[in-house]
């Protein structure tokens, strides 16, 4: 049976992820996922598209969300870890995420100075306020924190393995899974829509419409359209050449524009998730590509 092999949460949008053995899936995604965001002094979101050094920030958040630690992937550069008491009572400010206006709670000058120094550009850190009420689009409506769109990104090892094969044929080195920043990584999916036989079919996650994992249930929203973030080496915090987008463009072009890899989901029923949980597909559909 298909099972969960990795769960990754990204407490600060655009920064490194943290793998966990188990977590609670909230209506907005994995616990604390994208609950913080780095913004310019004008409140405009920062992402690895323009600021690849965000990948060097290694955030961890306490289980109750009251403490945030920012560490650098390159501590030899002199950036020591910063430990913050998270505030939810500070004044709200407007923040811009892809042209849409939301509210954020500024986390103070110490966090701003640390990020500004590491990124080399004036920056602030904001948190999603408790009253955040964002509606996300797609086939299944939902909500999320500061994620690009839907709450959960699912990707299979089979899809990545197929990409690796395609890239090897071009003489290109294989990208790591972290280039695609999934939340839930699964090991394989059924070859047939009704599950009559099982195997490692690439991109079968595109066809899931409803799935139960652990105590939670997910509903499909849309395919994950890939961008320049996939060009960033997540260990070095630097943008490289045209891969893997060049290879993906050869076989994963989306009819609505762009290239796609992985699928996004809304949370239909919150609940506990753990590595090793079975992915029980309740409904299948046709891939949108």
Helices and strands as residue ranges (DSSP letters): E 4-9, E 12-13, E 18-20, E 22-26, E 29-30, E 36-39, G 52-56, E 57-61, E 67-72, G 75-77, E 82-85, E 92-97, E 100-106, H 109-119, E 124-127, E 152-156, H 157-169, G 177-179, E 184-186, E 189-190, E 198-199, G 204-207, E 208-213, E 216-225, G 228-231, E 232-233, E 238-239, H 245-249, E 260-269, E 271-274, E 279-284
